[in-house]
Each structure stands twice: as C-alpha cells, then as structure tokens.
Amino acid sequence: MENDTPFPSIEIFEVLTSTLDSIHQAAAEGAPEWTTHIAREQTKGRGQQARPWWSPSGAGLWMSTLLRPRTSRKTWGGIALVAGAATRSALRSLGVKTVELRWPNDLYVDSRKLGGILAESRSLSTGAWISLGIGINIDLESSELRKEAPGDLRDTIICLREAGPPSESEPEIIALSILEELRNLYKRFQRGEALAELLGESLCLDGRKVSVERSGEIALLGTATGLGNNGELLVTDEKGTIHEIVTAGVSWDV
C-alpha cells in the first residue's frame, strides 16, 4: 500500500468475542490487507499465551488489523514489536509522552500496563496472514470501571486519561493514527530492514536485569542484551551464556 492510498473503512462493532477472531474470519474470506475491526466491547478478548484480555464496553481501543506480509514467515515474530513501536509513536503524537514498549508486546506508563499487541498468524491453501490485535486502555476512571477490573489487574493497569491525557480519546481516531504510523514501519519491515533500525529508541533493552519465566523451567535471571534477527530477546546469564527467548513471561528491572 502506498502512503497516500486510503485504508479500507474501519468496521466498528458494538460487541465481539474477539477482534482477532473476526479478522481471521475476514482473512479466510479474502478480505484485503489493512482490513480493520474495532469492538466497543470484547467478551473473550485474549492476550499473550491465550490469557484473558479484559476489554469492557467504552473503556478502550480494542482493534485488530489484517496483514499479509510478503516476507518469510520466520521473520513474522518481529511484527508485534514493530506494531508496538508504531503505537507508541502514535500515542506520543497525541500527547502521551511517557509510553514504554516492553518486549515482547506490552505498553507501559509509570510501570503500569497501558496496553498490548498480539500478532496471530494463520494460513490456508490460498495464503497466510496475521491478525494483529492492539488493545489500549483509554478511560477507566469516568465510569469507575477500574472497580470492575479483575483483582489482579486493578492496581497494575493505567489508562490514557491518567497517563496523558491525550489530545484525542475516540477509539477510531486513535486507531487511524496507529495505522498511519504502522504503514511506514511495515513497508520498511517488508524491505528487510533490521528490527533494531525499525524500533529505534522505542525499545530500551540493553543492560536491564530480567527474570524470564518459561513453562516447566526454572526462572532465568540475567541481563537483556538486545534482539535477535526475528525479534527474539537476547538474555545473558551470570555465566555469560546468551539465551534466545522466543516466548516467555518477563519481569523487568528485577
């Protein structure tokens, strides 16, 4: 898509189980790249490792976009980080200057979670695609929605209204701002530019102490030292061994 080509019209739904699923369905039916769905509410939103994603009505931007990358699928692991950098840039342009992108797919402000990104790939005989989900808390305060949040989230999440406030709070307008930022980064990604170049200052890793939790294994304590070619987190342990982390839970600055 050229930079002056309009995006397909964003489809807005009052309630969906998950925008990730509705985009997968649209993709299987032949929808064009950049098809985007927004739900006012998700009843079964999900995040990394299929964890529930709390997405109540009127509280945030719950969107997914269809991408059909032409690069090798082994590179697709970096898409969530690229989308995270685009989202961070869009939010900064709207006045929220302190957003931090954390590997692999989270957005934080003041050590509280503002949002996250999830890139799910699927394929049919007709081709492969990514359903790129982005969730951002916009307003948890005016309707006292925070009181309804699951107990483990209540004190660990933040919304744009607290963090900014942003110059714009309409989900559709925030979504368009993100898509505009993503379009250029995605074009560069498809040209094969290194992730480090694409992410720039968006992702600060080097020298941060981390604890990596992987299913069935003892937590890995070490120092983040950078990214692999396809978005892997590189962690050096106390013996100097470098580990490539593809998927895991990570605690930062431990």
C-alpha positions in Angstrom: 0.0 0.0 0.0 1.4 3.4 -1.0 1.5 6.1 1.7 -1.3 8.1 0.0 -3.6 5.1 -0.5 -6.6 5.2 1.8 -7.1 2.3 4.3 -10.2 0.2 3.9 -13.0 1.6 6.0 -12.7 0.6 9.6 -15.6 -1.7 10.7 -17.0 -1.0 14.1 -18.9 -3.5 16.2 -20.7 -3.0 19.5 -19.7 -6.4 20.8 -17.4 -9.2 19.5 -16.0 -12.2 21.2 -12.6 -11.0 19.9 -11.5 -8.8 17.1 -8.6 -11.2 16.5 -11.2 -13.9 15.5 -13.3 -11.6 13.4 -10.2 -10.6 11.4 -9.2 -14.2 11.0 -12.6 -14.9 9.6 -12.4 -11.9 7.2 -9.0 -13.0 6.1 -10.2 -16.6 5.3 -13.0 -15.0 3.2 -10.5 -13.0 1.2 -10.6 -9.6 2.8 -7.8 -7.1 1.7 -4.8 -6.2 3.7 -5.4 -3.5 6.3 -9.0 -4.5 6.9 -9.5 -3.3 10.5 -12.2 -4.2 13.1 -12.9 -2.3 16.3 -15.2 -3.6 19.0 -16.7 -1.4 21.7 -16.6 -4.5 23.9 -14.9 -7.9 23.7 -16.4 -10.8 25.6 -13.5 -13.1 25.1 -10.5 -10.9 24.4 -7.1 -12.6 24.7 -3.5 -11.7 25.1 -0.2 -13.5 25.0 -0.4 -17.2 25.7 -4.2 -17.1 25.5 -4.5 -15.1 28.7 -7.9 -13.3 29.1 -7.8 -9.7 28.0 -10.2 -7.5 30.0 -11.9 -5.2 27.4 -15.2 -3.8 28.8 -17.5 -1.5 26.9 -16.4 2.0 26.4 -13.1 1.6 28.2 -10.6 1.4 25.4 -9.5 0.7 21.9 -10.0 -3.0 21.1 -8.9 -3.4 17.5 -7.4 -5.9 15.1 -5.9 -5.4 11.6 -5.3 -7.8 8.8 -1.7 -8.0 7.4 -0.5 -10.2 4.6 3.3 -9.9 4.8 5.3 -10.9 1.8 8.4 -11.8 3.8 9.4 -15.3 5.0 7.2 -16.4 7.9 10.2 -16.9 10.1 10.5 -13.1 10.3 6.9 -12.6 11.4 7.9 -12.8 15.1 9.0 -9.2 14.9 5.7 -7.8 13.7 4.3 -7.3 17.3 7.3 -5.2 18.2 7.0 -3.1 15.0 3.3 -2.5 15.8 4.3 -1.6 19.4 6.7 1.0 18.1 4.1 2.4 15.8 1.5 2.5 18.6 4.0 4.2 21.0 4.8 6.8 18.3 1.1 7.4 17.7 0.3 7.9 21.4 3.3 10.3 21.7 1.9 12.3 18.9 -1.4 12.5 20.8 0.4 13.9 23.9 1.1 10.8 25.9 4.9 11.1 26.0 6.0 8.5 28.6 4.9 5.3 27.0 7.4 2.5 27.3 7.4 -0.5 24.9 8.5 -3.7 26.6 9.4 -7.0 25.0 7.6 -8.9 23.6 4.4 -6.9 23.2 3.4 -4.6 26.1 3.0 -0.8 26.5 3.6 0.7 30.0 3.4 4.0 31.7 4.9 4.5 35.1 5.4 0.7 35.5 1.7 0.1 34.9 0.2 -1.6 31.9 -1.4 0.7 29.3 -2.0 -1.8 26.5 -0.6 -4.6 24.5 -0.2 -6.1 21.0 -0.7 -9.7 19.8 0.1 -10.9 16.3 -1.5 -14.3 15.4 -0.7 -16.0 12.2 -2.8 -18.5 10.3 -2.8 -20.0 6.8 -5.0 -21.7 4.2 -4.1 -23.0 0.8 -4.8 -19.6 -0.5 -2.2 -17.9 1.6 -1.1 -16.9 5.1 -1.9 -13.8 7.1 -1.6 -12.1 10.5 -4.4 -10.8 12.7 -2.7 -8.0 14.5 -4.5 -7.2 17.8 -4.0 -3.9 19.7 -5.6 -3.1 23.0 -5.3 0.2 24.8 -7.0 1.3 27.9 -8.5 4.8 27.2 -10.7 5.6 30.2 -11.1 3.5 33.3 -11.9 6.5 35.5 -15.0 8.3 34.4 -17.4 5.3 34.9 -15.4 3.9 37.7 -14.6 0.8 35.6 -11.5 0.2 37.5 -13.6 -1.1 40.3 -14.9 -3.8 38.0 -11.5 -5.0 36.8 -10.3 -8.4 37.8 -8.4 -8.2 41.2 -5.0 -9.0 39.7 -5.3 -6.1 37.3 -6.9 -3.3 39.4 -3.7 -1.8 40.7 -1.4 -2.7 37.8 -3.1 -1.1 34.8 -3.3 2.5 33.7 -5.4 4.3 31.1 -4.7 7.2 28.6 -6.9 9.5 30.7 -4.4 9.1 33.6 -1.3 9.0 31.6 -1.9 12.0 29.3 -4.5 13.0 29.0 -4.3 12.5 25.2 -5.5 15.2 22.7 -7.9 12.6 21.3 -9.8 9.8 23.0 -12.1 8.5 20.2 -11.0 4.9 19.5 -11.4 5.2 15.8 -9.2 8.3 15.6 -6.5 6.7 17.8 -6.7 3.6 15.5 -6.2 5.7 12.4 -3.2 7.4 14.0 -1.7 4.0 14.8 -2.3 2.7 11.3 -0.6 5.7 9.7 2.5 5.2 11.9 2.4 1.4 11.2 2.2 1.8 7.4 5.7 3.2 7.0 7.3 0.9 9.5 5.6 -2.1 7.9 6.8 -1.1 4.5 10.4 -0.9 5.8 9.9 -4.3 7.6 8.9 -5.9 4.3 12.0 -4.4 2.7 14.1 -6.4 5.2 15.3 -3.6 7.4 16.7 -4.8 10.8 14.4 -4.7 13.7 16.8 -2.6 15.7 16.6 0.1 13.0 12.9 -0.1 12.8 12.4 0.2 16.6 15.0 2.9 17.2 14.6 4.3 20.7 11.1 2.7 21.2 12.5 -0.4 22.8 15.1 0.0 25.6 16.7 -3.3 26.5 20.5 -3.2 27.0 21.7 -3.6 30.5 18.3 -4.2 32.1 18.0 -7.0 34.6 15.3 -9.5 33.8 13.7 -12.6 35.1 12.4 -14.9 32.4 9.7 -17.4 33.2 9.3 -20.3 30.8 6.8 -23.1 31.2 8.2 -26.1 33.1 11.6 -24.4 33.6 13.4 -22.6 36.4 13.3 -18.8 36.1 16.2 -17.5 34.1 17.9 -14.5 35.7 20.1 -12.4 33.6 20.7 -9.2 31.6 18.9 -8.2 28.4 21.5 -7.5 25.7 19.5 -7.0 22.6 17.2 -8.6 20.0 17.7 -11.5 17.6 17.1 -11.1 13.9 13.4 -12.2 14.2 12.5 -10.5 17.5 14.0 -12.9 20.0 15.0 -11.4 23.3 18.7 -12.0 24.0 19.5 -12.6 27.7 23.0 -13.2 29.1 23.0 -15.2 32.3 25.6 -14.9 35.2 27.9 -17.4 33.5 28.0 -15.4 30.3 25.7 -17.8 28.3 23.4 -16.0 25.8 19.9 -17.3 25.6 17.5 -16.5 22.8 14.0 -16.1 24.2 11.2 -16.6 21.7 8.2 -16.6 24.0 8.1 -16.2 27.8 6.9 -14.1 30.6 9.5 -11.4 31.5 9.8 -9.3 34.6 11.9 -6.2 34.1 14.4 -4.3 36.3 14.5 -7.1 38.9 
